[in-house]
Amino acid sequence: EGFRPGVTERLGVGPDECSAVNPALVYGRMTGWGQHGPMAQTAGHDLTFIALTGALGAIGEAGRPPQPPLNLVGDFGGGAMYLMAGVLAALLEVRQSGRGQVVDACVVDGTAHLTAMVAGELAAGSWRDQRGGNLLDGSTPFYTTYVCADARELAIAPMEPQFWAQFLAGLELAGDPDLPDRADPAQWDALRRVLAARIASRTRAEWLDVFAGSDACVVPVHSLGEAHHDPHLSARGTFVEHGGIMQPAPAPRFSRTPGALTSPPPAAAGADSRTALTAWGIEDVDDLITAGAVHQHQPQP
């Protein structure tokens, strides 16, 4: 359930009431702020949740406001994925104890846990507590994006020496005695200017031909609308067309019980309410629709 704390208890369907009916029930709760704490009853969204945890503050360029990473970090990464993992773990534990439990998943807890690696480096003194100047935040000239001659972008990440060597070879900069030293942060700005100018001299397609099959860690920055055309993603079937809509395929992949899209998307919100509830064995669907407890979309004549 995803209500604010206390709502399901007030409605008589809280964890105590439900576990009394089924002691083995795993009761998942999904909130932004958690079931308790000073902000538990206040409104919020992905952006506010990840801002509070420090995750948002680490994303973006130095000297500029942080850049919201869509709603992937909080809602999906720190929220839904942790709820799923918690429910699955609790279901496995039920097999041993025979007793269910409440899984209190909230976006701030999950997002904070996602930053565990960075938090460890921060504690060890190997991460600067600011935007910019860190290995993985886009501030280094060898882990960032560049614009090509056709205004399209490349993402590059040749961090290891052997990958960096291949990258420089592709740029025809290997052995250049005037190339700024990437090991010296004081020379990063100069190195970035050199790389930016070189990459801007050719189109993205031309650079992709240069680095095809190499370990230089160079890939195109796709838009959401063009990603499914990528040869690698196309070969893997990462995106599939179903019901006339191009969409991500199920992930991860299972060897014995592979997932598949088996039904088209609903034509409108509530279009499949009657069908879905009937399939779940609910008999009084018409009464629920009449009472307004369930919405069934009615197509316009």
HUQUIGI-V301086 format. One record per helix or strand. SS is the DSSP state (a for helix, b for strand). FROM is the first residue (numbers start at 1). TO is the last residue. If there is no record, write none. Layout:
# HUQUIGI-V301086
[[SS	FROM	TO] [SS	FROM	TO]]
This chain:
# HUQUIGI-V301086
[[a	7	11] [a	15	21] [b	27	31] [a	46	53] [a	56	58] [a	72	97] [b	102	106] [a	107	114] [a	116	124] [b	144	147] [b	153	156] [a	161	171] [a	185	199] [a	204	211] [b	218	220] [a	227	229] [a	231	236] [b	239	242] [b	245	248] [a	273	279] [a	285	291]]
